[in-house]
Amino acid sequence: MLRKAVLTTTLMLAAFALAMARPGAAQADTAKTPEADKTPTAYRLDYTLSEFDEGKKVNSRQYSMNARPKDWNEIKIGSRVPVETKGEEWQYLDVGMNIRCQLVDQADMASLGSNVSLSVRADLSNFAIPEQQGQSVHPTIRQIKIEASTLAPLSKPVVLGVVDDPNSKHQFQLEVTVTKLR
């Protein structure tokens, strides 16, 4: 019986010594750190660029991308057009649609609640039609640019900007819908 008591005490002391050699180890196994609980979040951003003529929608284009918080994300579609600068020197201009954005969610800013904070740079450029060209023999490139920062509720469209075309009665509206994927 004495032998059994000594063996039990020895085992208990060994277990205690092992636990003391790793301070906080017992707690670390049961309590996870906030970083361990964070699973990456992804979002889908659906952009709609609508064109209106005297209040009537005449054209609409859609662009979508998946994005993670804090990363800069970009959609670029169009052409690279050569332009002569001096003598025989050429530069290329991007003509088309370019959308660059960054979002922040509640994992990084708890005050957002279920919204996300969104920064967007959108640039639409195209060639002017002959009536807008004037007397120039070189092509004229028209540009619409919207830079916006806003709070966006999930799954609801938000207008980022509305601009009037100074050469016509057209108006352009850019909106985004942010959807949480996971």
VMD Tcl script that builds the backbone (N, CA, C; Angstrom):
set m [mol new atoms 546]
animate dup $m
set s [atomselect $m all]
$s set {name element resname resid chain x y z} {
  {N N MET 1 A 0.808 -1.168 0.000}
  {CA C MET 1 A 0.000 0.000 0.000}
  {C C MET 1 A 0.865 1.251 0.000}
  {N N LEU 2 A 1.936 1.224 0.788}
  {CA C LEU 2 A 2.873 2.326 0.816}
  {C C LEU 2 A 3.503 2.500 -0.549}
  {N N ARG 3 A 3.789 1.370 -1.185}
  {CA C ARG 3 A 4.375 1.413 -2.516}
  {C C ARG 3 A 3.403 2.087 -3.504}
  {N N LYS 4 A 2.128 1.781 -3.401}
  {CA C LYS 4 A 1.115 2.362 -4.275}
  {C C LYS 4 A 0.997 3.869 -4.046}
  {N N ALA 5 A 1.049 4.312 -2.810}
  {CA C ALA 5 A 0.966 5.728 -2.467}
  {C C ALA 5 A 2.182 6.473 -3.003}
  {N N VAL 6 A 3.367 5.869 -2.883}
  {CA C VAL 6 A 4.595 6.499 -3.379}
  {C C VAL 6 A 4.528 6.608 -4.903}
  {N N LEU 7 A 4.065 5.568 -5.567}
  {CA C LEU 7 A 3.961 5.577 -7.028}
  {C C LEU 7 A 2.961 6.627 -7.496}
  {N N THR 8 A 1.827 6.744 -6.835}
  {CA C THR 8 A 0.810 7.732 -7.190}
  {C C THR 8 A 1.349 9.142 -6.977}
  {N N THR 9 A 2.022 9.357 -5.862}
  {CA C THR 9 A 2.597 10.667 -5.566}
  {C C THR 9 A 3.670 11.016 -6.581}
  {N N THR 10 A 4.492 10.057 -6.944}
  {CA C THR 10 A 5.548 10.294 -7.931}
  {C C THR 10 A 4.959 10.676 -9.281}
  {N N LEU 11 A 3.918 9.961 -9.703}
  {CA C LEU 11 A 3.260 10.278 -10.977}
  {C C LEU 11 A 2.638 11.673 -10.946}
  {N N MET 12 A 2.011 12.037 -9.830}
  {CA C MET 12 A 1.396 13.354 -9.706}
  {C C MET 12 A 2.456 14.447 -9.746}
  {N N LEU 13 A 3.589 14.216 -9.052}
  {CA C LEU 13 A 4.666 15.204 -9.065}
  {C C LEU 13 A 5.278 15.335 -10.455}
  {N N ALA 14 A 5.392 14.231 -11.177}
  {CA C ALA 14 A 5.933 14.267 -12.536}
  {C C ALA 14 A 4.995 15.051 -13.459}
  {N N ALA 15 A 3.712 14.819 -13.326}
  {CA C ALA 15 A 2.736 15.551 -14.138}
  {C C ALA 15 A 2.771 17.034 -13.799}
  {N N PHE 16 A 2.884 17.371 -12.507}
  {CA C PHE 16 A 2.956 18.751 -12.076}
  {C C PHE 16 A 4.229 19.414 -12.599}
  {N N ALA 17 A 5.347 18.715 -12.527}
  {CA C ALA 17 A 6.626 19.250 -13.012}
  {C C ALA 17 A 6.575 19.489 -14.523}
  {N N LEU 18 A 5.960 18.581 -15.242}
  {CA C LEU 18 A 5.829 18.737 -16.694}
  {C C LEU 18 A 4.967 19.953 -17.031}
  {N N ALA 19 A 3.894 20.138 -16.300}
  {CA C ALA 19 A 3.017 21.284 -16.529}
  {C C ALA 19 A 3.736 22.584 -16.182}
  {N N MET 20 A 4.552 22.584 -15.147}
  {CA C MET 20 A 5.290 23.782 -14.749}
  {C C MET 20 A 6.403 24.107 -15.751}
  {N N ALA 21 A 6.927 23.097 -16.406}
  {CA C ALA 21 A 7.993 23.326 -17.389}
  {C C ALA 21 A 7.458 24.052 -18.612}
  {N N ARG 22 A 6.173 23.928 -18.888}
  {CA C ARG 22 A 5.531 24.626 -20.013}
  {C C ARG 22 A 4.486 25.585 -19.450}
  {N N PRO 23 A 4.879 26.756 -18.983}
  {CA C PRO 23 A 3.894 27.656 -18.394}
  {C C PRO 23 A 2.865 28.100 -19.423}
  {N N GLY 24 A 1.616 28.047 -19.009}
  {CA C GLY 24 A 0.524 28.468 -19.878}
  {C C GLY 24 A 0.160 27.450 -20.934}
  {N N ALA 25 A 0.837 26.319 -20.989}
  {CA C ALA 25 A 0.563 25.337 -22.037}
  {C C ALA 25 A -0.825 24.745 -21.888}
  {N N ALA 26 A -1.238 24.481 -20.656}
  {CA C ALA 26 A -2.565 23.907 -20.459}
  {C C ALA 26 A -3.635 24.896 -20.905}
  {N N GLN 27 A -3.415 26.175 -20.639}
  {CA C GLN 27 A -4.393 27.173 -21.045}
  {C C GLN 27 A -4.353 27.390 -22.547}
  {N N ALA 28 A -3.167 27.338 -23.143}
  {CA C ALA 28 A -3.041 27.580 -24.577}
  {C C ALA 28 A -3.774 26.525 -25.385}
  {N N ASP 29 A -3.841 25.319 -24.873}
  {CA C ASP 29 A -4.541 24.274 -25.601}
  {C C ASP 29 A -6.045 24.515 -25.629}
  {N N THR 30 A -6.577 25.106 -24.574}
  {CA C THR 30 A -8.027 25.275 -24.512}
  {C C THR 30 A -8.479 26.635 -25.026}
  {N N ALA 31 A -7.642 27.668 -24.866}
  {CA C ALA 31 A -8.029 29.010 -25.315}
  {C C ALA 31 A -7.255 29.359 -26.580}
  {N N LYS 32 A -7.973 29.520 -27.679}
  {CA C LYS 32 A -7.331 29.861 -28.946}
  {C C LYS 32 A -7.120 31.360 -29.032}
  {N N THR 33 A -6.086 31.754 -29.749}
  {CA C THR 33 A -5.821 33.167 -29.949}
  {C C THR 33 A -6.799 33.707 -30.991}
  {N N PRO 34 A -7.059 35.021 -30.972}
  {CA C PRO 34 A -7.981 35.593 -31.968}
  {C C PRO 34 A -7.501 35.355 -33.401}
  {N N GLU 35 A -6.182 35.367 -33.630}
  {CA C GLU 35 A -5.679 35.128 -34.974}
  {C C GLU 35 A -5.998 33.710 -35.449}
  {N N ALA 36 A -5.992 32.753 -34.536}
  {CA C ALA 36 A -6.287 31.374 -34.914}
  {C C ALA 36 A -7.759 31.213 -35.287}
  {N N ASP 37 A -8.630 32.034 -34.650}
  {CA C ASP 37 A -10.057 31.938 -34.947}
  {C C ASP 37 A -10.440 32.665 -36.233}
  {N N LYS 38 A -9.585 33.572 -36.696}
  {CA C LYS 38 A -9.903 34.344 -37.898}
  {C C LYS 38 A -9.794 33.465 -39.132}
  {N N THR 39 A -10.885 33.309 -39.805}
  {CA C THR 39 A -10.836 32.643 -41.103}
  {C C THR 39 A -10.874 33.744 -42.151}
  {N N PRO 40 A -10.144 33.575 -43.214}
  {CA C PRO 40 A -10.128 34.628 -44.238}
  {C C PRO 40 A -11.535 34.892 -44.768}
  {N N THR 41 A -11.828 36.160 -44.974}
  {CA C THR 41 A -13.115 36.560 -45.508}
  {C C THR 41 A -12.926 37.019 -46.942}
  {N N ALA 42 A -13.860 36.670 -47.787}
  {CA C ALA 42 A -13.815 37.102 -49.183}
  {C C ALA 42 A -15.157 37.734 -49.537}
  {N N TYR 43 A -15.114 38.642 -50.484}
  {CA C TYR 43 A -16.305 39.353 -50.923}
  {C C TYR 43 A -16.360 39.351 -52.444}
  {N N ARG 44 A -17.559 39.470 -52.977}
  {CA C ARG 44 A -17.731 39.701 -54.410}
  {C C ARG 44 A -18.234 41.122 -54.569}
  {N N LEU 45 A -17.603 41.870 -55.456}
  {CA C LEU 45 A -18.002 43.241 -55.737}
  {C C LEU 45 A -18.560 43.276 -57.148}
  {N N ASP 46 A -19.822 43.637 -57.271}
  {CA C ASP 46 A -20.490 43.738 -58.568}
  {C C ASP 46 A -20.693 45.218 -58.879}
  {N N TYR 47 A -20.006 45.692 -59.912}
  {CA C TYR 47 A -20.101 47.080 -60.342}
  {C C TYR 47 A -21.043 47.180 -61.533}
  {N N THR 48 A -21.825 48.245 -61.579}
  {CA C THR 48 A -22.667 48.546 -62.734}
  {C C THR 48 A -22.406 49.990 -63.138}
  {N N LEU 49 A -22.000 50.173 -64.393}
  {CA C LEU 49 A -21.830 51.506 -64.959}
  {C C LEU 49 A -22.993 51.726 -65.912}
  {N N SER 50 A -23.872 52.642 -65.556}
  {CA C SER 50 A -25.065 52.920 -66.365}
  {C C SER 50 A -24.910 54.261 -67.056}
  {N N GLU 51 A -25.387 54.313 -68.290}
  {CA C GLU 51 A -25.358 55.542 -69.072}
  {C C GLU 51 A -26.795 55.966 -69.341}
  {N N PHE 52 A -27.093 57.225 -69.059}
  {CA C PHE 52 A -28.432 57.765 -69.235}
  {C C PHE 52 A -28.389 58.890 -70.263}
  {N N ASP 53 A -29.450 58.996 -71.069}
  {CA C ASP 53 A -29.608 60.101 -72.010}
  {C C ASP 53 A -30.930 60.779 -71.663}
  {N N GLU 54 A -30.843 62.000 -71.151}
  {CA C GLU 54 A -32.012 62.753 -70.692}
  {C C GLU 54 A -32.872 61.930 -69.727}
  {N N GLY 55 A -32.210 61.236 -68.783}
  {CA C GLY 55 A -32.900 60.472 -67.754}
  {C C GLY 55 A -33.277 59.056 -68.127}
  {N N LYS 56 A -33.130 58.666 -69.383}
  {CA C LYS 56 A -33.488 57.316 -69.819}
  {C C LYS 56 A -32.213 56.478 -69.942}
  {N N LYS 57 A -32.225 55.288 -69.327}
  {CA C LYS 57 A -31.051 54.417 -69.395}
  {C C LYS 57 A -30.875 53.906 -70.823}
  {N N VAL 58 A -29.681 54.162 -71.392}
  {CA C VAL 58 A -29.406 53.741 -72.760}
  {C C VAL 58 A -28.329 52.669 -72.842}
  {N N ASN 59 A -27.577 52.487 -71.771}
  {CA C ASN 59 A -26.513 51.483 -71.785}
  {C C ASN 59 A -26.149 51.120 -70.353}
  {N N SER 60 A -25.704 49.899 -70.172}
  {CA C SER 60 A -25.287 49.445 -68.856}
  {C C SER 60 A -24.194 48.399 -69.033}
  {N N ARG 61 A -23.153 48.511 -68.229}
  {CA C ARG 61 A -22.054 47.538 -68.271}
  {C C ARG 61 A -21.832 47.001 -66.864}
  {N N GLN 62 A -21.546 45.701 -66.782}
  {CA C GLN 62 A -21.319 45.071 -65.484}
  {C C GLN 62 A -19.874 44.571 -65.400}
  {N N TYR 63 A -19.309 44.730 -64.195}
  {CA C TYR 63 A -17.963 44.246 -63.900}
  {C C TYR 63 A -18.018 43.615 -62.511}
  {N N SER 64 A -17.393 42.447 -62.354}
  {CA C SER 64 A -17.389 41.770 -61.054}
  {C C SER 64 A -15.984 41.315 -60.714}
  {N N MET 65 A -15.710 41.287 -59.414}
  {CA C MET 65 A -14.435 40.761 -58.937}
  {C C MET 65 A -14.620 40.210 -57.537}
  {N N ASN 66 A -13.786 39.261 -57.199}
  {CA C ASN 66 A -13.718 38.780 -55.832}
  {C C ASN 66 A -12.573 39.517 -55.155}
  {N N ALA 67 A -12.756 39.841 -53.879}
  {CA C ALA 67 A -11.758 40.643 -53.177}
  {C C ALA 67 A -11.642 40.214 -51.726}
  {N N ARG 68 A -10.432 40.372 -51.198}
  {CA C ARG 68 A -10.202 40.169 -49.773}
  {C C ARG 68 A -9.943 41.521 -49.137}
  {N N PRO 69 A -10.302 41.667 -47.871}
  {CA C PRO 69 A -10.050 42.936 -47.185}
  {C C PRO 69 A -8.565 43.301 -47.191}
  {N N LYS 70 A -8.299 44.585 -47.243}
  {CA C LYS 70 A -6.977 45.209 -47.210}
  {C C LYS 70 A -6.213 45.116 -48.527}
  {N N ASP 71 A -6.493 44.135 -49.381}
  {CA C ASP 71 A -5.772 44.006 -50.654}
  {C C ASP 71 A -6.304 45.022 -51.656}
  {N N TRP 72 A -5.416 45.513 -52.534}
  {CA C TRP 72 A -5.871 46.307 -53.673}
  {C C TRP 72 A -6.259 45.339 -54.768}
  {N N ASN 73 A -7.425 45.525 -55.333}
  {CA C ASN 73 A -7.967 44.652 -56.372}
  {C C ASN 73 A -8.240 45.496 -57.604}
  {N N GLU 74 A -8.100 44.884 -58.795}
  {CA C GLU 74 A -8.227 45.680 -60.012}
  {C C GLU 74 A -8.853 44.885 -61.144}
  {N N ILE 75 A -9.692 45.573 -61.905}
  {CA C ILE 75 A -10.221 45.084 -63.176}
  {C C ILE 75 A -9.749 46.070 -64.222}
  {N N LYS 76 A -9.191 45.556 -65.292}
  {CA C LYS 76 A -8.728 46.421 -66.369}
  {C C LYS 76 A -9.101 45.749 -67.675}
  {N N ILE 77 A -9.865 46.452 -68.499}
  {CA C ILE 77 A -10.259 45.913 -69.794}
  {C C ILE 77 A -10.211 47.041 -70.814}
  {N N GLY 78 A -9.611 46.754 -71.958}
  {CA C GLY 78 A -9.509 47.782 -72.983}
  {C C GLY 78 A -8.355 47.519 -73.924}
  {N N SER 79 A -7.796 48.603 -74.451}
  {CA C SER 79 A -6.707 48.507 -75.424}
  {C C SER 79 A -5.574 49.433 -75.008}
  {N N ARG 80 A -4.380 49.062 -75.421}
  {CA C ARG 80 A -3.222 49.941 -75.264}
  {C C ARG 80 A -2.979 50.567 -76.635}
  {N N VAL 81 A -3.115 51.880 -76.700}
  {CA C VAL 81 A -3.077 52.598 -77.970}
  {C C VAL 81 A -1.737 53.333 -78.097}
  {N N PRO 82 A -1.026 53.119 -79.211}
  {CA C PRO 82 A 0.241 53.846 -79.382}
  {C C PRO 82 A -0.019 55.308 -79.737}
  {N N VAL 83 A 0.751 56.192 -79.099}
  {CA C VAL 83 A 0.643 57.623 -79.348}
  {C C VAL 83 A 2.051 58.153 -79.562}
  {N N GLU 84 A 2.243 58.870 -80.665}
  {CA C GLU 84 A 3.558 59.443 -80.950}
  {C C GLU 84 A 3.751 60.680 -80.071}
  {N N THR 85 A 4.894 60.721 -79.356}
  {CA C THR 85 A 5.153 61.845 -78.462}
  {C C THR 85 A 6.107 62.853 -79.094}
  {N N LYS 86 A 7.307 62.435 -79.497}
  {CA C LYS 86 A 8.292 63.306 -80.138}
  {C C LYS 86 A 8.940 62.534 -81.270}
  {N N GLY 87 A 8.958 63.126 -82.407}
  {CA C GLY 87 A 9.638 62.483 -83.536}
  {C C GLY 87 A 9.164 61.059 -83.725}
  {N N GLU 88 A 10.063 60.134 -83.512}
  {CA C GLU 88 A 9.747 58.710 -83.672}
  {C C GLU 88 A 9.520 58.001 -82.337}
  {N N GLU 89 A 9.311 58.747 -81.260}
  {CA C GLU 89 A 9.085 58.147 -79.942}
  {C C GLU 89 A 7.593 57.904 -79.734}
  {N N TRP 90 A 7.285 56.746 -79.138}
  {CA C TRP 90 A 5.892 56.360 -78.927}
  {C C TRP 90 A 5.666 56.017 -77.466}
  {N N GLN 91 A 4.481 56.330 -77.004}
  {CA C GLN 91 A 4.001 55.900 -75.690}
  {C C GLN 91 A 2.682 55.191 -75.894}
  {N N TYR 92 A 2.311 54.368 -74.934}
  {CA C TYR 92 A 1.031 53.663 -75.019}
  {C C TYR 92 A 0.088 54.194 -73.948}
  {N N LEU 93 A -1.133 54.462 -74.356}
  {CA C LEU 93 A -2.187 54.885 -73.438}
  {C C LEU 93 A -3.168 53.734 -73.248}
  {N N ASP 94 A -3.615 53.548 -72.017}
  {CA C ASP 94 A -4.668 52.563 -71.752}
  {C C ASP 94 A -6.009 53.223 -72.033}
  {N N VAL 95 A -6.791 52.609 -72.909}
  {CA C VAL 95 A -8.122 53.118 -73.236}
  {C C VAL 95 A -9.111 51.999 -72.928}
  {N N GLY 96 A -10.108 52.289 -72.111}
  {CA C GLY 96 A -11.094 51.285 -71.727}
  {C C GLY 96 A -11.561 51.541 -70.310}
  {N N MET 97 A -11.816 50.470 -69.566}
  {CA C MET 97 A -12.328 50.572 -68.194}
  {C C MET 97 A -11.285 50.054 -67.228}
  {N N ASN 98 A -11.061 50.801 -66.161}
  {CA C ASN 98 A -10.145 50.397 -65.106}
  {C C ASN 98 A -10.825 50.673 -63.770}
  {N N ILE 99 A -10.981 49.633 -62.957}
  {CA C ILE 99 A -11.562 49.788 -61.622}
  {C C ILE 99 A -10.553 49.230 -60.628}
  {N N ARG 100 A -10.180 50.047 -59.674}
  {CA C ARG 100 A -9.228 49.635 -58.637}
  {C C ARG 100 A -9.897 49.927 -57.292}
  {N N CYS 101 A -9.869 48.936 -56.390}
  {CA C CYS 101 A -10.565 49.139 -55.118}
  {C C CYS 101 A -9.856 48.441 -53.972}
  {N N GLN 102 A -10.193 48.891 -52.786}
  {CA C GLN 102 A -9.710 48.279 -51.546}
  {C C GLN 102 A -10.853 48.354 -50.549}
  {N N LEU 103 A -11.057 47.260 -49.798}
  {CA C LEU 103 A -12.113 47.297 -48.793}
  {C C LEU 103 A -11.571 46.890 -47.437}
  {N N VAL 104 A -12.269 47.349 -46.407}
  {CA C VAL 104 A -11.958 47.023 -45.022}
  {C C VAL 104 A -13.258 46.531 -44.409}
  {N N ASP 105 A -13.193 45.430 -43.654}
  {CA C ASP 105 A -14.415 44.910 -43.035}
  {C C ASP 105 A -14.334 44.977 -41.516}
  {N N GLN 106 A -15.364 44.450 -40.847}
  {CA C GLN 106 A -15.455 44.551 -39.393}
  {C C GLN 106 A -14.362 43.782 -38.673}
  {N N ALA 107 A -13.697 42.855 -39.334}
  {CA C ALA 107 A -12.589 42.148 -38.690}
  {C C ALA 107 A -11.450 43.123 -38.385}
  {N N ASP 108 A -11.334 44.184 -39.171}
  {CA C ASP 108 A -10.278 45.168 -38.970}
  {C C ASP 108 A -10.786 46.470 -38.359}
  {N N MET 109 A -12.087 46.692 -38.416}
  {CA C MET 109 A -12.664 47.914 -37.864}
  {C C MET 109 A -14.054 47.565 -37.321}
  {N N ALA 110 A -14.113 47.205 -36.052}
  {CA C ALA 110 A -15.356 46.711 -35.451}
  {C C ALA 110 A -16.504 47.706 -35.576}
  {N N SER 111 A -16.213 48.994 -35.656}
  {CA C SER 111 A -17.276 49.999 -35.725}
  {C C SER 111 A -18.071 49.929 -37.022}
  {N N LEU 112 A -17.593 49.174 -38.012}
  {CA C LEU 112 A -18.317 49.053 -39.283}
  {C C LEU 112 A -19.582 48.216 -39.161}
  {N N GLY 113 A -19.658 47.369 -38.146}
  {CA C GLY 113 A -20.813 46.471 -38.027}
  {C C GLY 113 A -20.859 45.535 -39.215}
  {N N SER 114 A -21.994 45.464 -39.899}
  {CA C SER 114 A -22.109 44.562 -41.049}
  {C C SER 114 A -21.774 45.275 -42.366}
  {N N ASN 115 A -21.320 46.526 -42.303}
  {CA C ASN 115 A -20.919 47.259 -43.502}
  {C C ASN 115 A -19.449 46.990 -43.818}
  {N N VAL 116 A -19.022 47.401 -44.994}
  {CA C VAL 116 A -17.605 47.426 -45.326}
  {C C VAL 116 A -17.244 48.849 -45.731}
  {N N SER 117 A -16.009 49.216 -45.510}
  {CA C SER 117 A -15.498 50.498 -45.967}
  {C C SER 117 A -14.831 50.238 -47.315}
  {N N LEU 118 A -15.164 51.043 -48.294}
  {CA C LEU 118 A -14.723 50.779 -49.659}
  {C C LEU 118 A -14.102 52.035 -50.268}
  {N N SER 119 A -12.909 51.882 -50.830}
  {CA C SER 119 A -12.265 52.950 -51.606}
  {C C SER 119 A -12.167 52.470 -53.046}
  {N N VAL 120 A -12.649 53.296 -53.980}
  {CA C VAL 120 A -12.724 52.888 -55.388}
  {C C VAL 120 A -12.148 53.989 -56.269}
  {N N ARG 121 A -11.387 53.562 -57.279}
  {CA C ARG 121 A -10.931 54.450 -58.357}
  {C C ARG 121 A -11.404 53.830 -59.662}
  {N N ALA 122 A -12.282 54.505 -60.356}
  {CA C ALA 122 A -12.815 53.994 -61.624}
  {C C ALA 122 A -12.490 54.995 -62.726}
  {N N ASP 123 A -12.015 54.487 -63.847}
  {CA C ASP 123 A -11.599 55.335 -64.957}
  {C C ASP 123 A -12.099 54.701 -66.248}
  {N N LEU 124 A -12.985 55.410 -66.943}
  {CA C LEU 124 A -13.497 54.958 -68.236}
  {C C LEU 124 A -13.002 55.932 -69.293}
  {N N SER 125 A -12.292 55.421 -70.289}
  {CA C SER 125 A -11.830 56.278 -71.378}
  {C C SER 125 A -12.205 55.627 -72.702}
  {N N ASN 126 A -12.469 56.487 -73.709}
  {CA C ASN 126 A -12.816 55.996 -75.040}
  {C C ASN 126 A -12.484 57.079 -76.060}
  {N N PHE 127 A -12.596 56.726 -77.316}
  {CA C PHE 127 A -12.327 57.684 -78.382}
  {C C PHE 127 A -13.565 58.527 -78.637}
  {N N ALA 128 A -13.353 59.814 -78.822}
  {CA C ALA 128 A -14.465 60.712 -79.124}
  {C C ALA 128 A -15.023 60.380 -80.505}
  {N N ILE 129 A -16.326 60.532 -80.668}
  {CA C ILE 129 A -16.943 60.329 -81.982}
  {C C ILE 129 A -16.559 61.520 -82.880}
  {N N PRO 130 A -16.622 61.356 -84.188}
  {CA C PRO 130 A -16.153 62.424 -85.093}
  {C C PRO 130 A -16.751 63.801 -84.795}
  {N N GLU 131 A -18.020 63.870 -84.384}
  {CA C GLU 131 A -18.640 65.163 -84.092}
  {C C GLU 131 A -17.972 65.857 -82.907}
  {N N GLN 132 A -17.381 65.067 -82.001}
  {CA C GLN 132 A -16.729 65.624 -80.819}
  {C C GLN 132 A -15.229 65.825 -81.041}
  {N N GLN 133 A -14.743 65.391 -82.175}
  {CA C GLN 133 A -13.326 65.404 -82.478}
  {C C GLN 133 A -12.806 66.821 -82.753}
  {N N GLY 134 A -13.624 67.661 -83.332}
  {CA C GLY 134 A -13.175 68.998 -83.703}
  {C C GLY 134 A -12.295 68.937 -84.940}
  {N N GLN 135 A -11.384 69.877 -85.072}
  {CA C GLN 135 A -10.518 69.977 -86.246}
  {C C GLN 135 A -9.246 69.142 -86.123}
  {N N SER 136 A -9.030 68.502 -84.989}
  {CA C SER 136 A -7.787 67.764 -84.761}
  {C C SER 136 A -7.693 66.535 -85.659}
  {N N VAL 137 A -6.491 66.284 -86.191}
  {CA C VAL 137 A -6.269 65.077 -86.988}
  {C C VAL 137 A -5.897 63.899 -86.090}
  {N N HIS 138 A -5.518 64.214 -84.850}
  {CA C HIS 138 A -5.183 63.168 -83.893}
  {C C HIS 138 A -6.440 62.771 -83.128}
  {N N PRO 139 A -6.558 61.490 -82.781}
  {CA C PRO 139 A -7.779 61.075 -82.066}
  {C C PRO 139 A -7.868 61.724 -80.687}
  {N N THR 140 A -9.074 62.084 -80.324}
  {CA C THR 140 A -9.334 62.643 -79.001}
  {C C THR 140 A -9.832 61.521 -78.105}
  {N N ILE 141 A -9.244 61.423 -76.926}
  {CA C ILE 141 A -9.656 60.401 -75.964}
  {C C ILE 141 A -10.444 61.096 -74.867}
  {N N ARG 142 A -11.646 60.605 -74.636}
  {CA C ARG 142 A -12.524 61.140 -73.594}
  {C C ARG 142 A -12.369 60.296 -72.345}
  {N N GLN 143 A -12.539 60.915 -71.190}
  {CA C GLN 143 A -12.317 60.209 -69.935}
  {C C GLN 143 A -13.367 60.592 -68.906}
  {N N ILE 144 A -13.810 59.578 -68.154}
  {CA C ILE 144 A -14.686 59.779 -67.003}
  {C C ILE 144 A -13.989 59.098 -65.835}
  {N N LYS 145 A -13.807 59.833 -64.766}
  {CA C LYS 145 A -13.071 59.300 -63.627}
  {C C LYS 145 A -13.857 59.559 -62.348}
  {N N ILE 146 A -13.996 58.510 -61.528}
  {CA C ILE 146 A -14.668 58.629 -60.242}
  {C C ILE 146 A -13.750 58.013 -59.190}
  {N N GLU 147 A -13.419 58.783 -58.162}
  {CA C GLU 147 A -12.698 58.272 -56.996}
  {C C GLU 147 A -13.624 58.478 -55.814}
  {N N ALA 148 A -13.901 57.404 -55.092}
  {CA C ALA 148 A -14.871 57.506 -54.004}
  {C C ALA 148 A -14.470 56.625 -52.829}
  {N N SER 149 A -14.827 57.073 -51.638}
  {CA C SER 149 A -14.699 56.277 -50.414}
  {C C SER 149 A -16.056 56.321 -49.732}
  {N N THR 150 A -16.549 55.156 -49.343}
  {CA C THR 150 A -17.883 55.109 -48.746}
  {C C THR 150 A -18.029 53.882 -47.861}
  {N N LEU 151 A -19.100 53.855 -47.101}
  {CA C LEU 151 A -19.507 52.656 -46.373}
  {C C LEU 151 A -20.553 51.959 -47.225}
  {N N ALA 152 A -20.392 50.672 -47.387}
  {CA C ALA 152 A -21.325 49.913 -48.217}
  {C C ALA 152 A -21.989 48.822 -47.386}
  {N N PRO 153 A -23.325 48.841 -47.292}
  {CA C PRO 153 A -24.009 47.736 -46.621}
  {C C PRO 153 A -23.945 46.492 -47.514}
  {N N LEU 154 A -23.895 45.336 -46.899}
  {CA C LEU 154 A -23.793 44.089 -47.667}
  {C C LEU 154 A -25.085 43.821 -48.433}
  {N N SER 155 A -24.923 43.343 -49.651}
  {CA C SER 155 A -26.000 42.894 -50.536}
  {C C SER 155 A -26.981 43.990 -50.971}
  {N N LYS 156 A -26.583 45.265 -50.843}
  {CA C LYS 156 A -27.431 46.371 -51.299}
  {C C LYS 156 A -26.609 47.269 -52.211}
  {N N PRO 157 A -27.173 47.677 -53.360}
  {CA C PRO 157 A -26.415 48.556 -54.258}
  {C C PRO 157 A -26.196 49.940 -53.643}
  {N N VAL 158 A -24.997 50.473 -53.882}
  {CA C VAL 158 A -24.627 51.804 -53.410}
  {C C VAL 158 A -24.084 52.588 -54.600}
  {N N VAL 159 A -24.597 53.780 -54.812}
  {CA C VAL 159 A -24.097 54.637 -55.887}
  {C C VAL 159 A -22.794 55.274 -55.419}
  {N N LEU 160 A -21.731 55.048 -56.201}
  {CA C LEU 160 A -20.421 55.611 -55.878}
  {C C LEU 160 A -20.237 57.005 -56.460}
  {N N GLY 161 A -20.862 57.258 -57.595}
  {CA C GLY 161 A -20.731 58.566 -58.210}
  {C C GLY 161 A -21.604 58.697 -59.438}
  {N N VAL 162 A -21.963 59.935 -59.745}
  {CA C VAL 162 A -22.755 60.261 -60.930}
  {C C VAL 162 A -22.061 61.450 -61.588}
  {N N VAL 163 A -21.798 61.352 -62.897}
  {CA C VAL 163 A -21.144 62.447 -63.612}
  {C C VAL 163 A -21.902 62.746 -64.901}
  {N N ASP 164 A -21.962 64.025 -65.235}
  {CA C ASP 164 A -22.554 64.467 -66.497}
  {C C ASP 164 A -21.464 64.571 -67.547}
  {N N ASP 165 A -21.783 64.139 -68.751}
  {CA C ASP 165 A -20.875 64.280 -69.882}
  {C C ASP 165 A -20.981 65.720 -70.378}
  {N N PRO 166 A -19.866 66.481 -70.372}
  {CA C PRO 166 A -19.958 67.878 -70.783}
  {C C PRO 166 A -20.220 68.068 -72.281}
  {N N ASN 167 A -20.044 67.014 -73.079}
  {CA C ASN 167 A -20.231 67.121 -74.532}
  {C C ASN 167 A -21.592 66.649 -75.010}
  {N N SER 168 A -22.431 66.196 -74.091}
  {CA C SER 168 A -23.748 65.692 -74.496}
  {C C SER 168 A -24.700 65.811 -73.307}
  {N N LYS 169 A -25.883 65.267 -73.483}
  {CA C LYS 169 A -26.849 65.248 -72.381}
  {C C LYS 169 A -26.802 63.911 -71.652}
  {N N HIS 170 A -25.677 63.209 -71.797}
  {CA C HIS 170 A -25.531 61.911 -71.155}
  {C C HIS 170 A -25.031 62.074 -69.723}
  {N N GLN 171 A -25.426 61.104 -68.915}
  {CA C GLN 171 A -25.003 61.049 -67.531}
  {C C GLN 171 A -24.539 59.617 -67.253}
  {N N PHE 172 A -23.485 59.476 -66.465}
  {CA C PHE 172 A -22.948 58.161 -66.122}
  {C C PHE 172 A -23.063 57.963 -64.622}
  {N N GLN 173 A -23.487 56.752 -64.225}
  {CA C GLN 173 A -23.653 56.412 -62.804}
  {C C GLN 173 A -22.925 55.110 -62.519}
  {N N LEU 174 A -22.070 55.120 -61.497}
  {CA C LEU 174 A -21.350 53.916 -61.085}
  {C C LEU 174 A -21.873 53.478 -59.730}
  {N N GLU 175 A -22.311 52.214 -59.650}
  {CA C GLU 175 A -22.765 51.669 -58.375}
  {C C GLU 175 A -22.098 50.323 -58.126}
  {N N VAL 176 A -22.075 49.936 -56.856}
  {CA C VAL 176 A -21.463 48.667 -56.464}
  {C C VAL 176 A -22.374 47.964 -55.475}
  {N N THR 177 A -22.387 46.635 -55.571}
  {CA C THR 177 A -23.049 45.784 -54.591}
  {C C THR 177 A -21.992 44.851 -54.025}
  {N N VAL 178 A -21.832 44.858 -52.694}
  {CA C VAL 178 A -20.836 44.022 -52.045}
  {C C VAL 178 A -21.544 42.843 -51.389}
  {N N THR 179 A -21.086 41.624 -51.716}
  {CA C THR 179 A -21.668 40.407 -51.160}
  {C C THR 179 A -20.573 39.615 -50.450}
  {N N LYS 180 A -20.854 39.209 -49.222}
  {CA C LYS 180 A -19.882 38.408 -48.466}
  {C C LYS 180 A -19.945 36.973 -48.950}
  {N N LEU 181 A -18.782 36.420 -49.326}
  {CA C LEU 181 A -18.732 35.044 -49.814}
  {C C LEU 181 A -18.525 34.063 -48.675}
  {N N ARG 182 A -17.651 34.399 -47.716}
  {CA C ARG 182 A -17.432 33.548 -46.539}
  {C C ARG 182 A -16.750 34.324 -45.461}
}
mol reanalyze $m
mol bondsrecalc $m
mol representation Tube
mol addrep $m
